[in-house]
């Protein structure tokens, strides 16, 4: 389920520049997860990391630039 939610979010940010900008403004992963949840995307920080294979320290690119999603 988490993989579907994260994938759905990545697809949405490709199509919605406002959502992309909002999520890219998150100062950390916890805030990104909270912002995503407030827009109907349900996953935890651990699920995000498992799906994207990124740790918090590696997440320096924009959300729309993560390869493989």
MMTF fields as JSON, N, C-alpha, C and O atoms, coordinates in Angstrom:
{
  "mmtfVersion": "1.0.0",
  "mmtfProducer": "UNKNOWN",
  "numBonds": 275,
  "numAtoms": 276,
  "numGroups": 69,
  "numChains": 1,
  "numModels": 1,
  "chainsPerModel": [1],
  "groupsPerChain": [69],
  "chainIdList": ["A"],
  "bondAtomList": [4, 2, 8, 6, 12, 10, 16, 14, 20, 18, 24, 22, 28, 26, 32, 30, 36, 34, 40, 38, 44, 42, 48, 46, 52, 50, 56, 54, 60, 58, 64, 62, 68, 66, 72, 70, 76, 74, 80, 78, 84, 82, 88, 86, 92, 90, 96, 94, 100, 98, 104, 102, 108, 106, 112, 110, 116, 114, 120, 118, 124, 122, 128, 126, 132, 130, 136, 134, 140, 138, 144, 142, 148, 146, 152, 150, 156, 154, 160, 158, 164, 162, 168, 166, 172, 170, 176, 174, 180, 178, 184, 182, 188, 186, 192, 190, 196, 194, 200, 198, 204, 202, 208, 206, 212, 210, 216, 214, 220, 218, 224, 222, 228, 226, 232, 230, 236, 234, 240, 238, 244, 242, 248, 246, 252, 250, 256, 254, 260, 258, 264, 262, 268, 266, 272, 270],
  "bondOrderList": [1, 1, 1, 1, 1, 1, 1, 1, 1, 1, 1, 1, 1, 1, 1, 1, 1, 1, 1, 1, 1, 1, 1, 1, 1, 1, 1, 1, 1, 1, 1, 1, 1, 1, 1, 1, 1, 1, 1, 1, 1, 1, 1, 1, 1, 1, 1, 1, 1, 1, 1, 1, 1, 1, 1, 1, 1, 1, 1, 1, 1, 1, 1, 1, 1, 1, 1, 1],
  "groupList": [{"groupName": "UNK", "atomNameList": ["N", "CA", "C", "O"], "elementList": ["N", "C", "C", "O"], "formalChargeList": [0, 0, 0, 0], "bondAtomList": [1, 0, 2, 1, 3, 2], "bondOrderList": [1, 1, 2], "singleLetterCode": "X", "chemCompType": "L-PEPTIDE LINKING"}],
  "groupTypeList": [0, 0, 0, 0, 0, 0, 0, 0, 0, 0, 0, 0, 0, 0, 0, 0, 0, 0, 0, 0, 0, 0, 0, 0, 0, 0, 0, 0, 0, 0, 0, 0, 0, 0, 0, 0, 0, 0, 0, 0, 0, 0, 0, 0, 0, 0, 0, 0, 0, 0, 0, 0, 0, 0, 0, 0, 0, 0, 0, 0, 0, 0, 0, 0, 0, 0, 0, 0, 0],
  "groupIdList": [1, 2, 3, 4, 5, 6, 7, 8, 9, 10, 11, 12, 13, 14, 15, 16, 17, 18, 19, 20, 21, 22, 23, 24, 25, 26, 27, 28, 29, 30, 31, 32, 33, 34, 35, 36, 37, 38, 39, 40, 41, 42, 43, 44, 45, 46, 47, 48, 49, 50, 51, 52, 53, 54, 55, 56, 57, 58, 59, 60, 61, 62, 63, 64, 65, 66, 67, 68, 69],
  "secStructList": [7, 2, 2, 2, 2, 2, 2, 2, 2, 2, 2, 2, 2, 2, 2, 7, 2, 2, 2, 2, 2, 2, 2, 2, 6, 7, 1, 1, 2, 2, 2, 2, 2, 2, 2, 2, 2, 2, 6, 6, 7, 7, 7, 7, 2, 2, 2, 2, 2, 2, 2, 2, 7, 7, 7, 4, 4, 4, 7, 7, 1, 7, 4, 4, 4, 7, 6, 6, 7],
  "xCoordList": [0.821, 0.0, 0.858, 0.578, 1.894, 2.743, 3.398, 3.498, 3.838, 4.468, 3.493, 3.875, 2.248, 1.24, 1.017, 0.864, 0.997, 0.778, 1.947, 1.737, 3.164, 4.341, 4.387, 4.674, 4.109, 4.089, 3.004, 3.216, 1.853, 0.75, 1.161, 0.832, 1.881, 2.355, 3.347, 3.248, 4.301, 5.274, 4.593, 4.978, 3.602, 2.87, 2.129, 2.077, 1.564, 0.824, 1.745, 1.377, 2.938, 3.836, 4.379, 4.789, 4.387, 4.785, 3.753, 4.094, 2.499, 1.413, 0.988, 0.375, 1.293, 0.81, 1.981, 2.52, 2.38, 3.527, 3.295, 4.249, 2.064, 1.792, 2.05, 2.636, 1.615, 1.873, 3.368, 3.907, 4.028, 5.476, 6.202, 7.071, 5.851, 6.493, 6.229, 7.12, 5.011, 4.664, 5.506, 6.084, 5.575, 6.336, 7.835, 8.543, 8.317, 9.736, 10.107, 11.285, 9.129, 9.41, 9.524, 9.897, 9.209, 9.294, 10.748, 11.641, 10.984, 12.365, 12.962, 14.181, 12.117, 12.616, 11.578, 10.466, 11.969, 11.107, 9.82, 8.76, 9.905, 8.701, 7.657, 6.47, 8.093, 7.165, 6.624, 5.448, 7.466, 7.005, 5.896, 4.878, 6.091, 5.086, 3.789, 2.7, 3.902, 2.702, 1.978, 0.752, 2.734, 2.118, 1.44, 0.327, 2.118, 1.532, 0.241, -0.753, 0.256, -0.942, -2.096, -3.248, -1.774, -2.83, -3.443, -4.505, -2.767, -3.281, -3.759, -3.974, -3.927, -4.542, -3.594, -4.027, -2.304, -1.319, -0.873, -0.343, -1.081, -0.884, 0.274, 0.166, 1.376, 2.537, 3.345, 3.218, 4.172, 5.012, 6.402, 6.721, 7.213, 8.591, 9.332, 10.075, 9.137, 9.801, 9.348, 10.159, 8.062, 7.56, 8.145, 8.523, 8.221, 8.838, 10.262, 10.657, 11.025, 12.414, 12.523, 13.405, 11.649, 11.676, 11.348, 11.968, 10.389, 9.964, 11.001, 11.298, 11.548, 12.482, 13.927, 14.785, 14.21, 15.57, 16.497, 17.702, 15.933, 16.718, 16.623, 15.562, 17.72, 17.688, 17.408, 17.452, 17.124, 16.847, 18.031, 17.842, 19.246, 20.429, 20.624, 21.213, 20.137, 20.305, 19.247, 19.4, 18.197, 17.088, 17.411, 16.89, 18.273, 18.65, 18.107, 18.233, 17.51, 16.931, 15.458, 14.875, 14.882, 13.458, 12.684, 13.172, 11.473, 10.661, 10.386, 10.224, 10.332, 10.019, 11.247, 11.131, 12.419, 13.645, 14.139, 15.194, 13.44, 13.929, 13.811, 12.721, 14.934, 14.919, 14.153, 14.08, 13.589, 12.937, 11.488, 10.839, 10.965, 9.552, 8.802, 7.595],
  "yCoordList": [-1.202, 0.0, 1.258, 2.202, 1.274, 2.463, 2.771, 3.934, 1.74, 1.966, 2.629, 3.523, 2.197, 2.802, 4.263, 5.102, 4.57, 5.949, 6.851, 7.963, 6.382, 7.177, 7.369, 8.468, 6.32, 6.424, 7.387, 8.189, 7.305, 8.22, 9.677, 10.576, 9.889, 11.235, 11.723, 12.861, 10.876, 11.277, 11.635, 12.598, 10.873, 11.185, 12.518, 13.301, 12.764, 14.012, 15.22, 16.236, 15.128, 16.295, 16.553, 17.672, 15.53, 15.748, 16.596, 17.345, 16.474, 17.171, 18.459, 19.313, 18.622, 19.764, 20.557, 20.194, 21.638, 22.414, 23.039, 23.243, 23.336, 23.908, 22.885, 23.214, 21.655, 20.597, 20.319, 20.142, 20.282, 20.062, 21.137, 20.825, 22.39, 23.486, 23.395, 23.641, 23.042, 22.91, 21.823, 22.046, 20.661, 19.563, 19.851, 19.465, 20.52, 20.859, 21.902, 22.054, 22.618, 23.613, 22.979, 23.655, 21.698, 21.008, 20.998, 20.602, 21.429, 21.498, 20.132, 19.997, 19.125, 17.79, 16.746, 17.073, 15.505, 14.407, 14.331, 14.019, 14.613, 14.562, 15.557, 15.238, 16.735, 17.752, 17.36, 17.587, 16.774, 16.317, 15.288, 15.353, 14.337, 13.305, 13.936, 13.531, 14.912, 15.585, 16.348, 16.29, 17.065, 17.802, 16.837, 17.087, 15.746, 14.757, 14.202, 14.048, 13.902, 13.37, 14.371, 13.99, 15.647, 16.66, 16.792, 17.392, 16.227, 16.237, 14.855, 14.623, 13.935, 12.652, 11.522, 10.493, 11.684, 10.634, 10.07, 10.803, 8.786, 8.193, 7.197, 6.094, 7.602, 6.751, 7.35, 8.532, 6.518, 6.964, 7.328, 7.08, 7.915, 8.213, 6.927, 6.88, 5.88, 4.596, 4.008, 3.446, 4.132, 3.621, 4.42, 3.848, 5.743, 6.606, 6.131, 5.952, 5.93, 5.527, 4.148, 3.922, 3.237, 1.89, 1.928, 1.22, 2.741, 2.816, 3.534, 3.105, 4.618, 5.427, 4.981, 5.371, 4.167, 3.736, 4.906, 4.835, 5.975, 7.132, 7.307, 7.111, 7.671, 8.063, 9.548, 10.229, 10.058, 11.485, 12.302, 13.33, 11.865, 12.614, 12.665, 13.616, 11.656, 11.611, 12.411, 12.663, 12.809, 13.48, 14.966, 15.811, 15.273, 16.65, 17.147, 18.333, 16.276, 16.688, 17.026, 16.751, 17.623, 17.904, 16.602, 15.616, 16.599, 15.382, 14.848, 13.641, 15.712, 15.272, 14.724, 14.305, 14.718, 14.291, 12.93, 12.498, 12.238, 10.965, 9.932, 9.691, 9.316, 8.378, 7.106, 6.659, 6.534, 5.243, 5.297, 4.256, 6.47, 6.574, 7.304, 7.516],
  "zCoordList": [0.0, 0.0, 0.0, -0.738, 0.818, 0.905, -0.44, -0.832, -1.139, -2.428, -3.395, -4.15, -3.373, -4.245, -3.893, -4.781, -2.603, -2.166, -2.559, -3.045, -2.354, -2.713, -4.227, -4.702, -4.978, -6.439, -6.894, -7.804, -6.264, -6.596, -6.333, -7.106, -5.234, -4.917, -5.969, -6.426, -6.359, -7.373, -8.685, -9.349, -9.051, -10.29, -10.162, -11.11, -8.993, -8.779, -8.856, -9.446, -8.269, -8.298, -9.693, -9.999, -10.546, -11.937, -12.675, -13.591, -12.273, -12.952, -12.269, -12.909, -10.998, -10.226, -9.651, -8.605, -10.326, -9.843, -8.459, -7.709, -8.125, -6.803, -5.698, -4.667, -5.915, -4.95, -4.863, -3.771, -5.996, -6.029, -5.226, -4.413, -5.449, -4.722, -3.225, -2.412, -2.87, -1.459, -0.795, 0.269, -1.413, -0.828, -0.833, 0.097, -1.863, -1.911, -0.863, -0.538, -0.333, 0.703, 2.093, 3.052, 2.203, 3.502, 3.971, 3.222, 5.203, 5.705, 6.037, 6.141, 6.201, 6.535, 6.127, 5.712, 6.254, 5.818, 6.627, 6.082, 7.921, 8.759, 8.259, 8.192, 7.916, 7.403, 6.038, 5.752, 5.189, 3.882, 4.044, 3.356, 4.954, 5.197, 5.71, 5.303, 6.59, 7.114, 6.012, 5.916, 5.18, 4.071, 3.094, 2.634, 2.79, 1.889, 2.476, 1.766, 3.769, 4.427, 4.351, 4.146, 4.518, 4.471, 3.078, 2.914, 2.077, 0.704, 0.26, -0.93, 1.22, 0.911, 0.574, 0.055, 0.856, 0.586, 1.926, 2.761, 2.139, 3.46, 3.467, 2.932, 4.079, 4.288, 5.429, 5.747, 6.034, 7.141, 6.614, 5.451, 7.478, 7.096, 6.757, 5.777, 7.562, 7.307, 5.976, 5.239, 5.664, 4.388, 3.227, 2.205, 3.384, 2.359, 2.08, 0.928, 3.154, 3.0, 2.357, 1.529, 2.721, 2.139, 0.647, -0.147, 0.275, -1.121, -1.974, -3.089, -1.456, -2.246, -2.086, -2.878, -1.067, -0.77, -0.449, -0.693, 0.095, 0.498, 1.996, 2.588, 2.602, 4.012, 4.078, 3.054, 5.245, 5.42, 4.933, 4.284, 5.233, 4.858, 3.346, 2.83, 2.632, 1.185, 0.443, -0.752, 1.108, 0.456, 0.286, 1.015, -0.682, -0.939, -2.268, -2.574, -3.063, -4.323, -4.118, -3.069, -5.142, -5.102, -5.187, -5.739, -4.637, -4.593, -5.999, -6.176, -6.982, -8.34, -9.074, -10.226, -8.432, -9.094, -8.646, -9.111, -7.774, -7.28, -8.38, -8.897, -8.742, -9.854, -9.558, -8.413, -10.591, -10.462, -10.051, -9.954, -9.808, -9.396, -10.489, -10.375]
}
